[in-house]
């Protein structure tokens, strides 16, 4: 069996590879899976996993839409600033929106604890015991949190995914939009190294811009690399620490809420 992968449209396939020709060279470049003896079984298992996940994601999205709730999947590498940004976001939004946060972490409640007492309902998911769940949230995990939330009393759910630049991008959890945080300390090459993540984002938040004077990073090259893999993504430059760009980020969130506001319950006042 060659490399199994999923496309943006939800389809998947594997590259069957034999011999030493160009196809074999391609398989080596993208990850050599030729030594597996259970190729077809692996594909069938992954099809079942993705199929079940997508069904649960559709259920999640349907429940949210019936209540007029918008969900945003926030993704990044570890340490990029998701939790710090969420703290400042809650301080800004909870006086006018009813907000819940689904906090995903492999272990501990450390990040969830940082978000408490800021006017939002917090639901923690520790993924360490999940099927491959160490590296991402999936739709069934998110559903386990949704059933505990008072959806009829909410306007917005912010989902903080597990810090990882690979797996979270593969799994629809029922969100309406995906935002990812790229910290300038990560350099300019990450869109090329992790294209699936950057390609899946509706918005890329370029965080820690207050550190730019102290870094040797080529932001023009970063933007070129991002456009090479995702020419339609919106971008915002922010600093979760100083608050730069926070108003624009919150305005983007509220722009997603307006269609739901028109079709379902009104904004909280």
C-alpha positions in Angstrom: 0.0 0.0 0.0 1.2 3.5 -0.8 0.2 6.8 0.9 -3.4 7.3 2.0 -4.6 10.8 2.0 -7.8 12.9 2.0 -8.7 15.7 -0.4 -10.4 19.0 0.3 -13.6 17.7 -1.1 -13.7 14.9 1.4 -12.7 12.1 -1.0 -9.7 9.9 -0.2 -7.5 7.3 -1.9 -4.2 5.6 -1.6 -1.3 5.3 -4.0 -0.5 1.6 -4.7 3.2 1.4 -5.3 5.4 -1.4 -6.7 9.0 -1.5 -7.9 11.5 1.2 -8.3 9.9 3.5 -10.8 8.7 7.2 -10.5 5.6 6.2 -8.5 7.8 4.5 -5.9 10.0 7.5 -5.8 6.9 9.7 -5.2 5.8 7.4 -2.4 9.2 7.7 -0.7 9.0 11.5 -1.0 5.6 11.7 0.6 6.0 9.0 3.2 6.9 5.4 2.3 4.1 3.0 3.3 5.1 0.1 1.0 6.0 -2.2 3.9 2.4 -2.4 5.3 0.8 -5.9 4.8 -2.7 -4.7 5.6 -3.1 -2.0 2.9 -6.8 -2.5 2.0 -7.8 -3.1 5.6 -6.2 0.2 6.6 -8.0 2.1 3.9 -11.4 0.5 4.9 -10.8 1.4 8.5 -9.9 5.0 7.7 -13.0 5.3 5.4 -15.1 4.2 8.3 -13.5 6.6 10.7 -13.9 9.6 8.3 -17.4 8.5 7.4 -18.6 8.3 11.0 -16.8 11.6 11.7 -18.5 13.4 8.8 -21.9 12.1 9.8 -21.4 13.4 13.4 -20.1 16.7 12.0 -23.3 17.1 10.0 -25.4 16.4 13.1 -23.4 18.9 15.1 -23.8 21.6 12.4 -27.5 20.9 12.1 -28.1 21.3 15.8 -26.1 24.5 15.9 -28.0 26.0 12.9 -31.4 25.1 14.4 -30.4 27.2 17.4 -28.7 30.0 15.4 -25.3 29.3 17.0 -22.1 29.9 15.1 -19.1 27.7 15.8 -15.5 28.6 14.9 -12.7 26.0 14.9 -9.5 27.7 16.2 -6.3 25.8 15.3 -2.6 26.3 15.5 0.7 24.8 16.5 1.4 24.5 20.3 2.4 27.8 21.8 1.1 30.0 19.0 -1.2 31.9 21.3 -4.7 30.3 21.0 -5.6 30.5 24.7 -4.2 34.0 25.2 -6.2 35.2 22.2 -9.3 33.5 23.5 -8.9 35.2 26.9 -8.8 38.6 25.2 -11.7 37.6 22.9 -13.9 36.7 25.8 -13.2 40.0 27.5 -14.2 41.8 24.4 -17.3 39.8 23.3 -19.1 38.5 26.3 -20.8 41.8 27.1 -22.7 41.4 23.8 -22.7 37.8 22.8 -23.5 34.6 24.7 -20.3 32.5 24.3 -19.2 29.0 25.1 -15.7 27.6 24.6 -14.9 23.9 23.9 -11.4 23.5 25.0 -9.4 20.6 23.6 -6.2 19.4 25.2 -4.4 16.1 25.5 -4.3 16.2 29.2 -4.9 18.7 32.1 -7.4 21.5 32.5 -4.7 24.2 32.5 -6.0 26.1 29.4 -9.6 25.7 30.4 -8.9 27.1 33.8 -7.3 30.2 32.2 -10.6 30.8 30.4 -12.9 30.5 33.4 -14.6 33.5 35.1 -14.6 35.5 31.8 -18.3 35.3 31.1 -18.3 32.2 28.9 -19.4 28.6 29.5 -16.3 26.3 29.3 -16.4 22.6 28.3 -13.1 20.7 28.5 -12.3 17.7 26.3 -9.1 15.7 27.1 -8.3 13.7 24.1 -5.7 11.3 25.4 -7.9 8.3 25.4 -9.5 8.9 22.0 -8.8 6.9 18.8 -5.9 8.8 17.4 -7.3 11.6 19.5 -4.1 12.6 21.1 -3.5 15.1 18.2 -6.9 16.5 17.4 -10.6 17.0 18.2 -13.1 15.1 16.1 -16.8 15.5 15.6 -17.9 12.8 18.1 -15.7 14.4 20.8 -17.2 17.8 20.0 -20.7 16.3 20.1 -20.0 15.0 23.6 -19.5 18.7 24.7 -22.4 20.1 22.7 -24.9 17.9 24.5 -23.8 19.5 27.8 -24.2 23.1 26.5 -27.4 25.1 26.5 -27.4 25.8 22.8 -30.7 27.7 23.0 -29.0 30.2 25.2 -25.8 30.7 23.1 -24.8 32.8 20.1 -21.2 31.6 19.6 -19.0 28.6 20.3 -15.3 28.9 20.0 -13.6 25.5 19.7 -9.9 25.5 20.7 -8.5 22.5 19.0 -5.4 20.6 20.2 -2.2 22.3 19.3 -1.0 20.6 16.1 -0.4 21.7 12.5 -1.4 18.4 10.9 -4.3 16.3 12.3 -6.9 19.0 13.2 -7.2 20.1 9.6 -8.3 16.6 8.5 -11.4 16.5 10.7 -14.6 18.4 10.3 -16.1 18.9 13.7 -19.3 20.7 12.6 -17.8 24.2 12.6 -19.0 27.0 10.3 -15.6 28.6 9.9 -11.9 27.7 10.5 -9.4 30.2 11.9 -5.8 29.3 12.4 -3.1 31.2 14.3 0.4 31.5 12.9 2.9 33.0 15.3 5.7 35.0 13.6 8.2 33.1 15.7 7.4 30.0 13.6 9.1 31.5 10.5 8.0 32.0 7.0 8.1 28.4 5.7 5.2 26.8 7.6 2.5 27.1 4.8 4.8 25.1 2.5 5.6 22.5 5.2 2.0 22.1 6.5 -0.2 23.0 3.5 -3.2 21.0 4.5 -3.6 23.1 7.7 -3.1 26.5 5.9 -5.3 25.4 3.0 -8.2 24.6 5.3 -8.3 28.0 7.0 -10.8 30.7 6.2 -8.8 33.2 8.3 -5.1 33.2 9.2 -4.3 35.2 12.3 -0.6 36.3 12.2 0.1 36.6 15.9 2.9 38.0 18.1 3.6 40.9 15.7 5.0 42.8 18.7 8.0 40.5 18.4 8.8 41.3 14.8 11.5 43.9 15.6 13.4 41.2 17.4 13.1 38.5 14.8 14.8 37.6 11.5 11.7 36.6 9.7 10.7 37.4 6.1 7.0 38.3 6.4 6.7 39.0 2.6 8.0 35.4 2.0 5.4 34.1 4.5 2.6 35.9 2.6 3.8 34.5 -0.7 4.0 31.0 0.7 0.5 31.3 2.2 -0.9 32.6 -1.1 0.7 29.6 -2.9 -1.3 27.1 -0.9 -4.4 29.2 0.0 -5.0 32.3 -2.2 -8.4 33.0 -0.7 -7.7 33.0 3.0 -8.2 36.3 4.8 -5.4 37.4 7.1 -5.2 39.6 10.1 -2.1 40.8 11.9 -2.6 40.6 15.7 -0.8 40.6 19.0 -2.8 38.7 21.7 -0.5 40.2 24.3 -0.9 43.9 23.4 -4.4 43.7 21.9 -3.3 44.9 18.4 -5.8 43.6 15.8 -8.2 42.3 18.4 -11.1 44.6 17.2 -10.7 43.4 13.7 -10.7 39.7 14.8 -13.9 40.3 16.9 -15.5 42.1 13.9 -14.7 39.0 11.7 -16.4 36.8 14.3 -19.5 39.0 14.4 -19.7 39.1 10.6 -20.2 35.3 10.7 -23.0 35.8 13.3 -25.1 38.1 11.2 -26.6 35.5 8.9 -27.6 33.4 11.8 -29.0 36.4 13.6 -31.3 37.1 10.6 -32.5 33.5 10.4 -32.8 32.5 14.0 -32.8 34.0 17.5 -31.5 37.6 18.0 -28.2 38.7 19.5 -28.0 38.8 23.2 -28.4 42.3 24.6 
